[in-house]
């Protein structure tokens, strides 16, 4: 049975959420771990995803086993091990290295609206994924991705644009992802139009 989503976020079983903001019609897959994350309206994550220190836009499609914002170890210290910042865990001090944890939080990454992050992709901290971009399965993204660009590989490199530069510009101006639920429902059939017809209709209409 297909579960109908609603304004209340759907969080599946065995998830760990810490400092997470979920928008309307969002869905968090089973066995997700989300920390310091904003997941905007209509976005979803597949099973077994981990995301940290990320702002994810509307209508983001995140497949299974995606890793968003894997946190760094302190490579400039004599040891990489986390006993230097998780000191309490090892009984080495009464407090942890909060300055290091704060630095991690500041390496925030951004995933735009209407994006598709493929199965088992890894998005590194501080990266920005543009609106409409596609990240291929298994890709490791270490650099910003332009809007409506498809990237694949390790490290991820662009292989094509989904649409022409002119079409991308018009889509960015229309910003259909900001339409209300009622407006999307009313205009649903238009999302099946060829892209040039969709753009022509809403460019003229001023969205």
N, C-alpha and C positions, 0 to 999 in steps of 0.2 A: 504493500500500500504506500503510495506517494504521500509524504507529509506536506501539507500546504503551509507555506511560510506566511508570516504576518509581520505586523509592526514590532512584535516582540521577537528578539533574536532567538534563533534555534541553536542550542548548544548540545551536541551529542555527548555520549557517555565517555567517562574517563579522560576528561580534559582538565588542564591546569591553567587558570587564568589569573594573572596578577597585573593590576593597573591597566585594565583593558576597557576600551570604549567601543561598543558595538552599535551600529546604526540599525535602521529598520530593514526588515526582510533579509537580514544577514544570517549566515549559517556557518557554524564551526564544526568541522568533521570530528570523528572519533579520535581519541588519543592525540589531541592537539595540545601544545604547550605555547601559550601566548603571554608575553611579558612586555609591558610598556608599549602597547599596540593600540592603534585606532583603526578599526575596520568599518568603512563607511557603508552607506545604504546599498543593499542588493549584492554586496560582495560575499564570497564564500571561500572556505578552505576545505580541501579534501582531507582524507584520513592521514594521520601521522605527520602533520606539519608542525614545524617549530618556527615561531617568529618572535623576534625581540627588537625593541627600539625602532618601530616602524610605523609609518603613516600610510595607510592603504586606502586608495580612493574608492569611488562608487563603481559598482558593476565589475569588480575585479574577479577574475576566474582563476583560482589557485588550485592546481591539481594536487594529487597525493604526494606525500613525502617531500614537500618543498621545504627548504631551509632558508629563512629570511633573516638576515642580520646576525650571522654567527659571530659570537663575541670573541675578541682578541685576547691572547695571553700577553703578558708584559715582556716583550722580546728584548727590551733594553736592560733588564735586570739579570743578575747572575743566574737565576733560575726562572724557567717558564712556569713552574708548578704553582698552583693556586693557593698553596699554604701561605704565600706572601700577602694575599688579599682576603682569603677566607681563613683568617687566623684563628677565629673562635672555634671553628670546626676541628682544628687539631690541638686545641688547648694551648696555643702559643701566645695568645693575648686576649684581653677582655673585649676588644673591639676589632671589627674588620677594617679594611682599607677603603673607607667610603669615598675617598678622592678618586681612587681607581674606578670604582663602580660608577661614579658620576661621569667620569670621562667616557666610559662605555655608553652610557645613556645618551650622551651628546653626539655620538656617531650615528645619528638617526638617518634612516633611509626612507625614501618616498617612492611609492608605487602609484602611478596615475590612475585615471578613470578608464573603464572598459579595457582592461589589460588581461592578458592570458599568460600565466606562468606555468610552464609545462612540468610534467612529472619529474620529481627528484632534482629540480633546478636549485641552484644556490645563488642567492643574491647577497653580496658582501655589504658590510656596513658603509653608510655614507653615500650609497649609490642612488641615483634618481632614474626611475623608469618612466618614460613619457606616456601620455595618454594614448590608448589604442595600440600599444606595443605588444609584441609577442616574444616570449623567452622560450626557446626550445627545450625539450626534455633533456635533463642531464647537463644543461649549460651551467657554467660558472660565470656569473656577471660581476666584473670588477670595475667597470666604468659605466658612466651614464649611458642610457639608451634613448635615442630620439623618439618623438611621438610617431606612432604608426610604423615603426621599424621592427623587422623580424631579426632576432639574433640567435645564434646557435654556437655550440662548441665550448671548448675549454682552452683558453679563456674565450668568452662569448664574443663573437664578431658579427656585424650586420651582414645579412645576405640579400635583403631586398626591403623595399617599402611596400606597404599594403596598398597605398593609393598614391596618386600624383601629389606633388607639393601643393598645387592649387586646391585639390580636394581635401588634403589634410588641413590646410588653412581654414577652409570653409567649415569643416567639422569642428575645429577648435572654436570657431566663432558661434556656431549653432549651440554647442554645449548641451546636446540632448540629454546628457546624464543629469543635468540639473532640472529637467522637467519633473513635474509632480507625478505621483502614481496615477492620478486620474488622467493626466495628459498622455502619459505613456499608454495607458489602456485604450484611450480614445484613438490614438495614432498607431496602434499596434501593427495594423496591416502595412503601414508605410515602412516598417523595418524589414519587410520582405522585398521591397523595391530594389532594382539595380541601384548601385551607389550614386550614379550620376542623376537619377531621377529623384532620389531622396534629397540630395544636395540642392538640386534645382528648386524643389518644392519649398524647402525650409530656408533656403537662402532668400528667396523672394518673399516668403512669409515673415521673415525676420524672426523665425522660430517662435 
